[in-house]
Each structure stands twice: as structure tokens, then as C-alpha cells.
Amino acid sequence: GGGDALLAKPTAGATQKRASDGSRAEALAGSDLEPVDMFVQLEEQRAFSIVSKVDKAIQNIAAVMSGSELLSPQVQAIASTLMEHRVPPGWEALWEGPSAPVEWLRAIAMRKLALRQWVKRSAKGELFDHAFDLAELFNPGTFLNALRQQTARKLGCSMDGLSLCSSFAEQELSRAAVPVRIVGLSMQGAGFDGERLTEPSADAPELTSAPTCFLAYLPEEEANDVRGAHATVSLPLYKGTSRECLLFDLEVPIRSGDSPARWVTSGVAFFLSN
């Protein structure tokens, strides 16, 4: 069905193409890659590993259906779960994504294709020339750890002395050692007029696109200066709209004299993707 077609394209011949994949982690461990470039390599390797395992399971089901293989308990368990429109537990253990199988497969395929571009940019030394869409990652939290590590290395300081800062005005983080542009965020419960939060209009959709956000790790004192520069409210950025997995709090500008508490209590939040 939809799952077969979805995986067939990005994974055709994948096993033959990268038989040496098992030793890549060891090779990377001994390399002098920057932490974020290292993360991108490992994330793409994870995508390959997940797709290979899922691809093999689907091929096994196809082989049983065509009569070229006998039905094993493992294949039967996976096929039964899929027929119930649930993601098999073994797949969920690889990555916890959408609960519907077709959506889960689509999310895997999207990340695999996107990470191919991340790897190409990394190889050319152009990773930071582009905006980052964290929804294209399996592990956005690990990306932030790598960014923190790379910032500490560049500044020659400890990671503990760095604090994550966010802004919707690029110039506020212009002094940062390793600033990044984040795109693709959506928000719920408020509008944004390009400068600050606004009340949502009566006919606004439940989720709206948030503007480009800028992130950087700064030494604590500099971070406090940025945060105190104007009126803001700390609002959560979640991985998804279920609000189960919090990544960090965004500093969002509000009108001077506006009460931050009212935005918090009304449940305004940001998400990596809708």
C-alpha cells in the first residue's frame, strides 16, 4: 500500500550501496569534524539505519504475500499491527513519531531526504549559510547540544558557562559565536505582527506560521543583556502539537508594559511542525 511506495523510492538498493555503514560511527569518532557536522553525519546514518530495517520488514511481508517465503511469527506480528493501523513496536523503538503507520513512514522518508541535503551542505562547509528546519531531524535536542559544544569550542570556554538565547531580531545575536536561523516553526494561541505578539484574530486558523527565529549560545552575562534588552515572555517550543516533548523556551517580544503572565496562562506555544 502507501507505505510500500513511500519507502521504495528512497531505499531502493540502499543495502548494497552502503555495506560499510556499520563502521562509519567508528570512523567519525576519530575525525576532526566540528560537533554540528558530526551530529549531521550521525543523524543521516540513523536515517539510513531506520529505513533499512523498515524496508527489510516490508520486503519480508511482500515475499510472504507472493508465496516465495513462509510466514514467520515476526512477519506476522508486524503485518497484523500494520493492518490495525498502528506502528509496530519495533519501529517505534527506532523512532517515536506519528501514531498512524502511513504518517510515520512519510515522516521517516521526509527526514531521510532532508538529511541528505544537510550532509551535502556540511561537506561543502555551507551548513550555517542556510536556515535550519529542526522538524527535519530525528533528534533536535541533540542538535542543540552539538551547537552548544561547538560554541564552547570556538569561545574556548566550558559548556556550563553558556546559555541558550533566542530572538526574532537577528541583530540581537550578531555578536554570537555560532548563531543559527530557525525556520518552519508554527504557533498557537496568538498572532505575531513581525515585531511582537498580538491577539489572534477571530478568523485565524488554530496554527499559524511563526517568523524566522534566531538561536545562539552566549556566555551567561551576555545572555542576560540580550534578555533584558526589551519586554519579552518565555513561551514553550514543543516538538509537536501534542505538547508532550518540550525542547526549550523561546523569548518572544511583547508590548512594553504588557503582562507576560497572560500569554503564559492562555497557553500560547510554538511547535517545530504542524
C-alpha angles and dihedrals in degrees: 000000000000092000093057093052092044095056099034095074102050095037106042108131091355095134094054093042096060111026090146093060094111093067096047094090090055092049091049092049089061095045128099095231119145112256095254092048089049090051091052091052093050093044091053089047089053090051090053092049094050094046092047092054094045091044091053091050092051091047089052091052090049090050092053091048092051091049096242093114136037119245111261124196090248094053091044091052093051093045093048092051092049090050087056088055092246130126110249111251091237090058093046088054088059093052133349106226139133116347096230114081097225091049091046092051091046091051091051093048092048092052093046092053093044093049090055086064092046090054092049091051091046091052090053093046089244101114096112093044088074134062116255123233104199091195086074091067133083090209113031090163091058089050088059091050090052090049090052091049092049091049091050090050092050094047094040092232137116120275089234091066093059128090128196112245128189132191140168090214112074096206091063090069097036091115093054117118096223111015121176134198115226120202136174098052120145128199137207132204100022145046129235122217095196093269108044147354118291135186110272114253117247093250096042117128117250090252124037132182115264120218123254111293127207123217134187141153111241134181108269096254094051090045091055090050091053093047093048095048094093143348113299140157125218109236128178124256109206129189092234143002092264084076091219099124118050116198101182142305121277121217103230122189118241133179116285108266092019116135112249090200094066092060091047095048092047088060101243109175143163129226136197091230140353 
